């Protein structure tokens, strides 16, 4: 069952939402048999101009929205306002830690990672606008409301984002089963860093691995290399917390 609060439906309602900019739209789904409609074309043009993802899909995809008078178009919305990457970087001072999600498709994993990051005092979550679960009602519930306590940044290109983070003196740490270093051998305390966690099936993309300064692994004591991405993120995130607390203790 679709949560009515997680969507906007109908041509006029979605057009108004796009024009006003008051709702955070994750993606717009458009039935393929409406692509010649002038109102639909207006929605497409507005979405394109604002960098909002839209997708033409078979009408069968709209079966889950059958209880709504959707007119062949539905916008999936976020319960939070995304933070602009440039604004976040401009306001950042001191050492910062962020998590980048690279193809994490299960919204429960996304919510769990956000919850852990908030508890650990991280500063932001970065998600790509495509091929990754977006922040929706399911993510909000899985995070236990943590989405309201951290900057969530949606970007069109992770590759460009990583380059921009590097220019702002962030070190890039990717988690990968074939990593060179164990995750606890990295010094997390003396640098701003971005931790990249990859998708459930694909892991961190090759391009983003190549851009990383460190590639870390979680050692396995059995031949069963299958840690859930949210569990893996928790282990690495809380190693950085452990180091930070130890450093604070040693300085007293």
VMD Tcl script that draws the C-alpha trace (Angstrom):
set ca {
  {0.00 0.00 0.00}
  {1.34 3.42 -1.00}
  {1.58 6.09 1.68}
  {-0.40 9.08 0.37}
  {2.02 11.44 2.12}
  {4.95 10.09 0.08}
  {3.62 11.06 -3.37}
  {2.09 13.87 -5.38}
  {-0.20 12.77 -8.20}
  {-1.94 14.40 -11.13}
  {-0.67 16.81 -13.77}
  {-1.71 20.08 -12.16}
  {-0.52 19.16 -8.66}
  {2.91 18.08 -9.88}
  {3.27 21.12 -12.13}
  {2.47 23.38 -9.18}
  {4.96 21.55 -6.97}
  {7.68 21.96 -9.59}
  {6.95 25.65 -10.13}
  {6.77 26.50 -6.42}
  {9.78 24.44 -5.40}
  {8.24 23.90 -1.98}
  {8.28 20.10 -2.13}
  {11.41 17.96 -2.35}
  {10.84 15.62 -5.29}
  {12.94 12.46 -5.56}
  {11.67 11.17 -8.90}
  {8.76 11.61 -11.30}
  {7.19 8.54 -12.89}
  {5.35 9.11 -16.17}
  {3.24 6.57 -18.03}
  {4.63 5.94 -21.52}
  {1.24 6.37 -23.17}
  {1.06 10.03 -22.04}
  {4.30 11.33 -23.58}
  {2.47 13.29 -26.29}
  {0.37 15.21 -23.75}
  {1.26 18.94 -23.59}
  {0.87 19.02 -19.80}
  {3.21 16.07 -19.45}
  {5.74 17.79 -21.69}
  {5.56 20.85 -19.44}
  {6.30 18.63 -16.44}
  {9.25 17.05 -18.29}
  {10.67 20.47 -19.20}
  {10.32 21.75 -15.63}
  {11.89 18.61 -14.17}
  {14.79 18.78 -16.63}
  {15.43 22.45 -15.85}
  {15.54 21.71 -12.11}
  {17.69 18.58 -12.41}
  {14.91 16.32 -11.10}
  {14.96 12.70 -12.25}
  {11.99 11.64 -14.38}
  {11.29 8.28 -15.98}
  {8.81 7.03 -18.55}
  {7.51 3.65 -17.40}
  {4.92 1.09 -18.64}
  {1.40 1.79 -17.44}
  {1.54 -1.45 -15.45}
  {3.92 0.27 -13.06}
  {1.03 2.51 -12.02}
  {-1.05 -0.37 -10.69}
  {0.13 0.38 -7.14}
  {-1.26 3.90 -7.52}
  {-4.64 2.80 -8.83}
  {-6.50 4.25 -5.83}
  {-5.29 7.74 -6.80}
  {-6.47 9.85 -9.77}
  {-2.89 10.11 -11.01}
  {-3.52 10.90 -14.72}
  {-0.45 8.90 -15.65}
  {2.06 10.86 -13.58}
  {3.27 10.46 -9.99}
  {6.01 12.31 -8.13}
  {7.79 10.52 -5.30}
  {8.66 13.05 -2.60}
  {11.10 13.22 0.28}
  {10.01 13.93 3.86}
  {13.07 16.17 4.30}
  {14.60 19.08 2.43}
  {17.90 18.11 0.87}
  {20.98 20.21 1.62}
  {22.97 21.64 -1.28}
  {26.52 20.27 -1.40}
  {28.06 23.69 -2.01}
  {26.20 25.18 0.95}
  {27.36 22.36 3.19}
  {30.99 22.76 2.13}
  {30.92 26.54 2.51}
  {29.64 26.30 6.07}
  {31.89 23.42 7.14}
  {34.66 24.17 9.60}
  {37.06 21.84 11.37}
  {37.24 18.11 10.74}
  {34.10 16.71 9.14}
  {32.91 13.18 8.45}
  {30.31 12.18 5.87}
  {28.93 8.97 4.40}
  {28.48 8.51 0.65}
  {26.00 5.85 -0.47}
  {26.91 4.37 -3.86}
  {24.02 2.29 -5.14}
  {22.41 1.25 -1.84}
  {18.98 0.23 -3.08}
  {17.23 -1.07 0.05}
  {15.56 1.86 1.87}
  {15.83 -0.04 5.16}
  {19.62 -0.11 4.77}
  {19.66 3.58 3.91}
  {17.61 4.40 7.01}
  {19.77 2.22 9.23}
  {22.99 3.85 7.98}
  {21.56 7.32 8.53}
  {20.55 6.36 12.07}
  {24.05 5.08 12.84}
  {25.69 8.16 11.31}
  {23.55 10.48 13.42}
  {24.32 8.57 16.62}
  {28.02 8.73 15.75}
  {27.99 12.48 15.21}
  {28.63 12.43 11.46}
  {27.87 15.59 9.54}
  {26.15 14.51 6.32}
  {24.86 11.70 4.14}
  {25.40 11.99 0.38}
  {23.19 10.02 -2.02}
  {23.09 9.97 -5.83}
  {19.82 10.94 -7.49}
  {19.90 7.76 -9.62}
  {20.44 4.08 -8.85}
  {20.13 4.54 -5.10}
  {17.17 4.48 -2.72}
  {16.05 8.03 -2.05}
  {14.88 9.38 1.28}
  {11.21 8.47 1.56}
  {8.73 7.43 4.23}
  {10.30 3.96 4.51}
  {13.77 5.45 5.04}
  {12.34 7.88 7.58}
  {10.79 5.03 9.57}
  {13.92 2.84 9.35}
  {16.03 5.74 10.58}
  {13.71 6.25 13.59}
  {13.49 9.93 12.66}
  {17.25 10.40 12.37}
  {16.82 11.92 8.90}
  {15.81 15.12 10.67}
  {19.12 15.40 12.53}
  {21.72 15.34 9.77}
  {22.36 17.07 6.46}
  {21.21 14.85 3.59}
  {22.72 15.82 0.26}
  {21.38 14.57 -3.07}
  {23.78 14.85 -6.02}
  {23.57 14.04 -9.73}
  {27.16 12.80 -10.02}
  {29.11 10.99 -7.32}
  {32.26 11.28 -9.41}
  {32.04 15.08 -9.51}
  {31.08 15.16 -5.83}
  {34.18 13.18 -4.84}
  {36.38 15.56 -6.82}
  {34.76 18.53 -5.11}
  {35.22 16.96 -1.66}
  {38.90 16.41 -2.43}
  {39.30 20.06 -3.34}
  {37.91 20.85 0.11}
  {40.56 18.65 1.73}
  {38.43 15.57 2.32}
  {40.08 12.17 2.18}
  {38.03 9.48 0.45}
  {37.69 6.08 2.13}
  {35.88 3.30 0.24}
  {34.73 0.04 1.80}
  {35.41 -3.01 -0.33}
  {35.90 -6.71 0.42}
  {39.16 -6.66 -1.54}
  {40.49 -3.57 0.21}
  {44.18 -3.16 0.96}
  {43.80 -1.98 4.55}
  {41.78 -3.28 7.47}
  {39.21 -0.66 8.44}
  {40.71 -0.21 11.93}
  {44.17 0.64 10.57}
  {43.06 4.01 9.21}
  {43.55 7.15 11.32}
  {40.13 8.79 11.20}
  {40.90 11.50 13.75}
  {43.16 13.90 11.91}
  {41.36 14.48 8.64}
  {38.00 15.28 7.17}
  {36.84 12.19 5.35}
  {34.05 10.72 3.27}
  {33.24 7.04 3.73}
  {31.81 5.38 0.61}
  {29.51 2.39 1.17}
  {28.52 0.45 -1.94}
  {25.34 -1.25 -3.07}
  {24.07 -4.56 -1.73}
  {24.96 -6.49 -4.89}
  {27.51 -4.35 -6.72}
  {29.57 -2.67 -4.01}
  {31.38 0.60 -4.63}
  {31.69 1.34 -8.36}
  {35.09 0.84 -9.97}
  {35.31 4.51 -10.88}
  {34.77 5.60 -7.28}
  {37.20 2.99 -5.98}
  {39.82 4.45 -8.30}
  {39.18 7.92 -6.90}
  {39.54 6.77 -3.29}
  {42.59 7.50 -1.13}
  {42.02 4.39 0.99}
  {40.16 1.16 0.28}
  {39.33 -0.66 3.50}
  {37.99 -4.10 4.29}
  {36.39 -5.76 7.27}
  {38.32 -8.99 7.91}
  {36.24 -12.17 7.82}
  {37.12 -15.09 10.11}
  {35.09 -17.53 8.04}
  {34.74 -17.97 4.31}
  {31.40 -16.20 4.28}
  {31.96 -12.70 2.95}
  {28.44 -11.34 3.22}
  {28.07 -8.54 5.76}
  {24.97 -6.45 5.25}
  {25.94 -2.95 4.06}
  {24.34 -1.27 7.08}
  {26.20 -3.63 9.45}
  {29.46 -2.96 7.64}
  {28.86 0.79 7.80}
  {28.19 0.56 11.55}
  {31.48 -1.25 12.15}
  {33.54 1.32 10.27}
  {31.65 4.35 11.59}
  {32.05 3.23 15.19}
  {35.74 2.52 14.73}
  {36.10 6.20 13.88}
  {34.12 7.04 17.03}
  {36.32 4.74 19.14}
  {39.45 6.46 17.84}
  {37.99 9.89 18.49}
  {37.04 9.01 22.07}
  {40.46 7.46 22.67}
  {42.20 10.56 21.34}
  {40.09 12.76 23.59}
  {40.88 10.55 26.58}
  {44.62 10.59 25.85}
  {44.66 14.38 25.60}
  {43.18 14.88 29.08}
}
mol new
graphics top color blue
foreach p $ca { graphics top sphere $p radius 0.5 }
foreach p [lrange $ca 0 end-1] q [lrange $ca 1 end] { graphics top cylinder $p $q radius 0.2 }
display resetview
